[in-house]
Amino acid sequence: MPKPSWVFKILTILSLFHLSQAQTTPSCSEVDRAALIGFKARIFKDTSGILSSWVGKDCCSGDWVGIQCDAVTGRVTGVVLQGSSGNNALYMKGIISPTLGELKLLKVLVISGMKKLSGVIPSSFSGLIHLQQLVLEDNSLKGTIPVGLGQLKSLQTLSLSGNYLTGPLPQTLGNLKNLLQINLARNSLSGTLKFPNLGSLEYLDLSYNMLSGTIPTVLGLQSNMTFLDLSNNRFSGQIPDSLCNLKNLVDLSLSNNLLTGQVPARIGQLKSLSTLSLGFNMLKSAFGSFEWGVIKGYPFVIVYRSFLQ
Ligand SMILES: *[C@@H]1O[C@H](CO)[C@@H](O)[C@H](O)[C@H]1NC(C)=O
């Protein structure tokens, strides 16, 4: 029985559609596809369902969930794999494959909320020299922060919060003069904080680690800083007076440390500040009160409870 002509028409239309797609979007670079397949191979359980879409030759077709490509070159520029923070049933189990370091034109790498994604941050990531965003939040990554991340000169956002990372902050992060945001909260980082001068930094969250020593005076030079959270660490010594130079600061939290001495009086001059948390230290009051809550006469909310020695 001959096929009805409408079937032929639909097939023609479908194949034309396919042809025009192939012309506008070059299929993905074979090197990049191999790097992504290498990642997939190290994940032995994926309840997010993302990786089951990574099939076929063309990783730039739009079918591969989370993959963004340059429309002209067909090189992968973005890998964005986001789990949900609320839903514990969604996760990836396995390790982050070093092959992702072969995605040489990558600008954005986000693998977050995958909960059971373990192993170390591959040292091969130091080769991702075009990377602007590296976000590996809320996984189960172990080991230290690779020294080689200091080679990612274009990096603006570095977030590794919510993992099991240990050791100190690498000194090499001082090379990253374009960094706007650093979030390393909720890890097990330790050692003293030898913080570099990153003039353009706007956001620094190091809360819930085991960092010790004094709070670096140099933090007071980050004039664009709006958010600074060093709470829940083991910082000791005095609050550096230099922090009172941070005119754009909106949130400052230093609570739950081992800080001593007087709270700098000039802190009352920070007009942008909306929250100041100093509770659970051994500070002497500059506010004339040792109670929780709002201290009258200051333009911001102070969460403050002092234990006098
Ligand atoms: C601070 O921010 C302003 C406005 O975005 C910018 O022009 C300036 O270069 C920044 N300062 C530094 C030190 O990066």
The ligand as an ORCA input file, in Angstrom:
! r2SCAN-3c Opt
* xyz 0 1
  C      33.747     49.968     43.022
  O      32.534     49.998     42.294
  C      32.464     51.041     41.345
  C      31.060     51.057     40.766
  O      30.690     49.785     40.346
  C      33.547     50.829     40.302
  O      33.510     51.852     39.336
  C      34.908     50.812     40.988
  O      35.919     50.510     40.050
  C      34.938     49.776     42.099
  N      36.152     49.879     42.864
  C      37.100     48.980     42.841
  C      38.278     49.241     43.710
  O      37.028     47.978     42.164
*
